[in-house]
Amino acid sequence: MPPLMIIKCHHPARDVTMKGPCRVRALLKELNLLPETVLVIRNDTLITEDELVADEDRIEIRPVISGGAGADAL
Amino acid sequence: MRCKRCRATPVAILLPRHHTALCAGCFDQYVIGQVERAIQDYRMFRKDEAVLIAVSGGKDSLALWDLLHRLGYQAAGLHVQQGIGGYSEISEMKTRAFADARQLPLTVYALANEYGGGVPEIAETARRSACSACGTLKRYAFNKIARELGVHVVATGHNLDDEAARLLGNLLHWQTDYLAKQSPALPAWESKLARKVKPLYRLAEREIAAYAVLRKIDYMIDECPMSHDAKSLQYKGVLNQLEQQSPGTKQFFYLEFLRRQPLAPPASAAEAALRECAQCGEPTTSELCGHCRLVAPMAGVRPLPGPFIQLHQEP
């Protein structure tokens, strides 16, 4: 099996594999995610939507939105 | 791409709402600047004044604690353990680990110790939504425990997205009485109600998460399992769609709302009518406060038999 990007996603927690290379912006579009709602982390480093990600990269797409009682707790 | 401020590489984050891109160092300075401006603009608290931070273990509250500690404020933490299974256990663990690593004072208050059950049980018994019950219980605990600790200011990690979503919700339902309560700083009431402040109101949710990652803060990433259909999340979804098309929409929506209000809004009609709850003595606008109405159906519960913190304060 050829090397692929391994993308750790949350909500629900799962690993997704994709063929690289591609820009982070395109990756998020492929996953139907808005850049404003996530952070993209490669090897513990934040990367921007302009970065290129490639096969064998381990990437985490971390959601940033929280809600519920916290949103109107005061 | 280079940092728009210092020209360094790599860029850590793009900030479309400011038409800029920043390296990690300049982004850190940006975040600190926004928080300092929020505190100063609303005269939230002074450096010689104790502040109690409502800490959930999530990115916002831990980032706020980290920021206030770095800026030299006297910031202690209060964690309300909601009793929502593994989610609450991990949240408490991360909060304790954060405080221990920095030797910061933390008070942990478990709802189950007081009521015989957590948010799920209380909400079910009262036939209320979990988010509504949780909000009522936390507000009550924050204020009461702050008073018991002798702290006059309670700070929460509410961010720009939280406030914009709340404003949208209030406008959609024309809850105009609530608009006066959307200030980032709400005044104290006599000795009963602590001042409530939101030092992160100028920062977007994504910016705070980025700050937490860059500071290597180990926060609770998972969403509360009981909030998946919360209205606030729906409003945030709509606002983020708009933000994607027109960067700066959330900021303009909320900050312009604030700009059109005086910095220190007069007490709303509801605040002017505050009085003591007939059952527990806490501030309320009706005969019984929201907390006492909520917990009344809990069999065997007598609200507030004594001070919370005698049982729950950390050594």
HADDOCK unambig.tbl for C-alpha pairs under 7 A between the chains (distance, minus, plus):
assign (segid A and resid 36 and name CA) (segid B and resid 206 and name CA) 6.57 0.50 0.50
assign (segid A and resid 36 and name CA) (segid B and resid 240 and name CA) 6.54 0.50 0.50
assign (segid A and resid 36 and name CA) (segid B and resid 244 and name CA) 7.00 0.50 0.50
assign (segid A and resid 37 and name CA) (segid B and resid 206 and name CA) 6.67 0.50 0.50
assign (segid A and resid 38 and name CA) (segid B and resid 206 and name CA) 6.91 0.50 0.50
assign (segid A and resid 46 and name CA) (segid B and resid 12 and name CA) 5.77 0.50 0.50
assign (segid A and resid 47 and name CA) (segid B and resid 12 and name CA) 5.91 0.50 0.50
assign (segid A and resid 47 and name CA) (segid B and resid 13 and name CA) 6.98 0.50 0.50
assign (segid A and resid 48 and name CA) (segid B and resid 12 and name CA) 6.39 0.50 0.50
assign (segid A and resid 48 and name CA) (segid B and resid 13 and name CA) 5.58 0.50 0.50
assign (segid A and resid 48 and name CA) (segid B and resid 14 and name CA) 6.42 0.50 0.50
assign (segid A and resid 64 and name CA) (segid B and resid 205 and name CA) 6.36 0.50 0.50
assign (segid A and resid 64 and name CA) (segid B and resid 206 and name CA) 5.59 0.50 0.50
assign (segid A and resid 64 and name CA) (segid B and resid 209 and name CA) 6.09 0.50 0.50
assign (segid A and resid 65 and name CA) (segid B and resid 205 and name CA) 6.69 0.50 0.50
assign (segid A and resid 66 and name CA) (segid B and resid 223 and name CA) 6.30 0.50 0.50
assign (segid A and resid 67 and name CA) (segid B and resid 227 and name CA) 6.62 0.50 0.50
assign (segid A and resid 67 and name CA) (segid B and resid 230 and name CA) 6.79 0.50 0.50
assign (segid A and resid 67 and name CA) (segid B and resid 232 and name CA) 5.79 0.50 0.50
assign (segid A and resid 67 and name CA) (segid B and resid 233 and name CA) 5.47 0.50 0.50
assign (segid A and resid 68 and name CA) (segid B and resid 131 and name CA) 5.32 0.50 0.50
assign (segid A and resid 68 and name CA) (segid B and resid 227 and name CA) 4.82 0.50 0.50
assign (segid A and resid 68 and name CA) (segid B and resid 230 and name CA) 5.24 0.50 0.50
assign (segid A and resid 68 and name CA) (segid B and resid 232 and name CA) 6.31 0.50 0.50
assign (segid A and resid 69 and name CA) (segid B and resid 131 and name CA) 4.53 0.50 0.50
assign (segid A and resid 69 and name CA) (segid B and resid 132 and name CA) 6.38 0.50 0.50
assign (segid A and resid 69 and name CA) (segid B and resid 134 and name CA) 5.90 0.50 0.50
assign (segid A and resid 69 and name CA) (segid B and resid 135 and name CA) 4.77 0.50 0.50
assign (segid A and resid 71 and name CA) (segid B and resid 158 and name CA) 6.68 0.50 0.50
assign (segid A and resid 71 and name CA) (segid B and resid 162 and name CA) 5.32 0.50 0.50
assign (segid A and resid 71 and name CA) (segid B and resid 232 and name CA) 6.70 0.50 0.50
assign (segid A and resid 72 and name CA) (segid B and resid 135 and name CA) 6.86 0.50 0.50
assign (segid A and resid 73 and name CA) (segid B and resid 135 and name CA) 4.82 0.50 0.50
assign (segid A and resid 73 and name CA) (segid B and resid 138 and name CA) 6.81 0.50 0.50
assign (segid A and resid 73 and name CA) (segid B and resid 139 and name CA) 6.04 0.50 0.50
assign (segid A and resid 74 and name CA) (segid B and resid 139 and name CA) 5.89 0.50 0.50
